[in-house]
């Protein structure tokens, strides 16, 4: 469908994860991820715990010869879902970095999210309205957006501050 | 290529560089070797931010190189030894907690598992930082408590009485109970008992906190000039008892006394109880002598200049007490004192 400038765009594909048994602003929340962010969905993983970790950081997991942190996304947002079983999504993020010469570049960060088994691929809903983050009780720093939709409350999580806290970001060039 | 041993501590899987390890032994072996000031860290407790608990008998104890002196790590079990790290270790992901990154700055993969590579240099500083006894095991106290618990299990006495107490009170109660029971038999017959004195002392200070000057729980006299068939208990007296019973010989005795320090006493008691239980398991009557002491303990006794007779008497008395507790004392058998 052409947009306001008459340019025809393909609808953004998303992966939607419904958090069953949770209510935010009286709606069942649905986490939205861009399809390109999701590398794999695993049924089971061997999670090794980390000392001194908060409850949402479940531990570390070996995936394709890499060690990735495993995060309970619902707990990270102060919720807990009820599902028959959990699934694990391998997510990738692109974060700012510096190369050896100090030039700004980008690097790939990955993590594994523990989610409910209610996962569906869908197009980005077009008819939705921005919802008030403050009223939701969720941490604004952990959200990219919050949208009310007839299918549920769409949450676009911001994983960057969690996976790459500011202290780990590169120092700005002086 | 770097070699590591892989140990499990609670639910944590840890890689420890072989070159950092001086020695390894089972917890049961190691417990008797600790000195009073040994630094012992129970990894599962440290990582769970809890005070150290009694390790399982099959726990493994690693003696580690420290900056100034060695220290001990206790892990639940050794999973693999001499493992070559094929996957190059990488840093812990930035999401990981700061303390975790201090203790385990690197991580690698072994099989399908992520293994945290331990930085031994940070163990003691982190445990100190956390304070409150988190992760720490007290060598002598812990050994004593373990022995007492095992003895209570074996003989079915008195920890039931303490079962309603909070854990910390129960431990102190148990220690006092055990030491008093041994002290009790040290009282020479016919001499005013000093139990009240010891009880008062125990109430004031938990076991293991005696200062050097207060360690003379038992005293020994030089026996060379005395007949060996004399009851040795006469030579093991609390000085406060002597004041009341033999005031005239006090000065002479004070010049020749040497004390059995608490560390030796505990080690001899621990060893004797262990041997007694072993012989009980095998259905034999225990015949324990000074010569059977483990080499390190015998050496300690020798270095401290303690009389063999005194140590032998202590062993005999502990065995006797164990037999009494086990209800195995034969009719007509005389108390050695």
Boltz contact constraints between the chains, C-beta under 6 A:
constraints:
  - contact:
      token1: [A, 46]
      token2: [B, 112]
      max_distance: 6.0
  - contact:
      token1: [A, 46]
      token2: [B, 113]
      max_distance: 6.0
  - contact:
      token1: [A, 48]
      token2: [B, 13]
      max_distance: 6.0
  - contact:
      token1: [A, 48]
      token2: [B, 113]
      max_distance: 6.0
  - contact:
      token1: [A, 48]
      token2: [B, 114]
      max_distance: 6.0
  - contact:
      token1: [A, 49]
      token2: [B, 11]
      max_distance: 6.0
  - contact:
      token1: [A, 50]
      token2: [B, 96]
      max_distance: 6.0
  - contact:
      token1: [A, 50]
      token2: [B, 100]
      max_distance: 6.0
  - contact:
      token1: [A, 51]
      token2: [B, 47]
      max_distance: 6.0
  - contact:
      token1: [A, 51]
      token2: [B, 100]
      max_distance: 6.0
  - contact:
      token1: [A, 52]
      token2: [B, 97]
      max_distance: 6.0
  - contact:
      token1: [A, 52]
      token2: [B, 99]
      max_distance: 6.0
  - contact:
      token1: [A, 52]
      token2: [B, 100]
      max_distance: 6.0
  - contact:
      token1: [A, 53]
      token2: [B, 97]
      max_distance: 6.0
  - contact:
      token1: [A, 60]
      token2: [B, 114]
      max_distance: 6.0
  - contact:
      token1: [A, 62]
      token2: [B, 109]
      max_distance: 6.0
  - contact:
      token1: [A, 62]
      token2: [B, 112]
      max_distance: 6.0
  - contact:
      token1: [A, 62]
      token2: [B, 114]
      max_distance: 6.0
  - contact:
      token1: [A, 67]
      token2: [B, 107]
      max_distance: 6.0
  - contact:
      token1: [A, 67]
      token2: [B, 114]
      max_distance: 6.0
  - contact:
      token1: [A, 69]
      token2: [B, 93]
      max_distance: 6.0
  - contact:
      token1: [A, 69]
      token2: [B, 95]
      max_distance: 6.0
  - contact:
      token1: [A, 163]
      token2: [B, 95]
      max_distance: 6.0
  - contact:
      token1: [A, 164]
      token2: [B, 94]
      max_distance: 6.0
  - contact:
      token1: [A, 168]
      token2: [B, 94]
      max_distance: 6.0
